[in-house]
Amino acid sequence: MSSDRESSEPERGNRRISLKDYRVVRKIGEGAFSEVMKVQSLRDGKFYACKCIKQRIDSLEKALSLREIQAMKILNPHPNILQLHHLVYDSDSGRLSLICELMEKNIYELIRGRKSLLAESKVILYMYQLCRSLDHMHSHGIFHRDVKPENILIRGSDLKLADLGSSRSVFSPPHTGYISTRWYRAPECLLTDGLYGRQMDLWSAGCVFYEMLSLKPLFPGRNALDQIHRIHQVLGTPDPDLLRNISPGVCFSPVRGSGLCSLLPLCSPSTLSLLEQLLIYNPEHRISARAALKHSCFRDMRIAERKPVGVRKPFTFSDRDSSAFPAAQQLWRMARNNRRQLKQYGDSFSRRVPPPHPVPPPVPLALPKLNVVIPSAKLPYPLPSITHTHRGALPSISNPHPPRNKRVEDSQRVKKSHHVPPLRRQTEQH
């Protein structure tokens, strides 16, 4: 990208935006490299989050070359990644400020001091959005390297991944060894000198997943050695062949872990299955973000995403929901209500939509008559003409077979008209 185009990023219209266009409301938080404040724009009256970098930046070109700025330009916009609205640079003081969208709180503030467990369905919804943000980052060749509850922001039921200052490209190993918070650091980060990749984000996401379900960290190690020891207590020691491939020369005494099932007895089997696949020692066998989105744990989330936007019902959860009830039952009830709405609105829309083509005229029952003249056949020879010369009445013809009664009378008449005299017999004279 050219420097001319990059220098025009902080401008809005024909006027350069400065910190004078914002009013500071209060301070939200502070870290080692930056501080975050809630500000209000004097132009549109909306509230934003202003992240001020503590390090002095010499020029605007150096400010635009920061990894966090480059990563947010590549990844925005996305519904689960914090959106950058404006970039404010003060050349006199060398101060750089990022004007981002304002969220309510982070995951750490949500679970800190909480006495009742979060509903499992609510945790699954947050985890689904976290996997979506990681899949979007990994598909663009970037991984976060510092996934923890403080860097995951929420507003209602929406979740956004923030603080991309530690993000790196997946195509430039080895990386720095000390990265991410120790409690959420993957084994390959603890046992190697920067030989890790995007799969470390999934291990950290699994640790956050457990913390949302139990309200306490999974591996709160005091140092790197204690961190490895706590991992072995839950998951057991890794396979010796895997350990030789990851870190040759390192060996541990065999330990059989307690397992995740004993730590989360009230979770559903699908939730435990996803958590176990996120916390696998071998990074090559660890589930990816895209494969996690296809897990059976997120089945109802995928069904809800395929519904039309006008019919889709937003996810709303109550903090009073008990985690003893399975999440699938509650989510399935919500999906069933969405299907009913889809059927109801679909029928009403089908009655209002006119037919796409005009109705053709009715076909007549009787076909019209055709006047067709068929020529007569011509004979190759002439026919003789027949003349009738008899003009009188024809003679009557008697019946050759008289009736039976008449025959009897004629035979009797013949017998009466012919008389045969009797024969006289002469006697012999002796």
ABEGO torsion letter per residue (X at the ends): XBAAAAAAAABBEABBBBAAABBBABBABBBAABBBBBBBBAAAGBBBBBBBBABBBABAAAAAABAAAAAAAAAOBBAABBBBABBBBBAAAGBBBBBBBBBABBAAAAABGBABBBBAAAAAAAAAAAAAAAAAAAAAGBBAGBBBAAABBBBEABBBBBGAAABBBAABOBBBABBEBAAABBAAAAABBGBBBAAAAAAAAAAAAAAAAAGBBABBBABAAAAAAAAAAAAEBBBAAAAAAABBGBBBBBBBBAEAAAABAABBAAAAAAAAAABBABAAABBBAAAAAABAAAAAAAAAAABBAAABBBBBBBAABBAABBAAAAAAAAAAAAAAAAAAAAAAAAAABBBABBBBBBBBABBBBBBBBBBBBBBABBBBBBBBABABBBBBBBBABBBAAAAAAAAAAAAAABBBBBBBBBBBBX
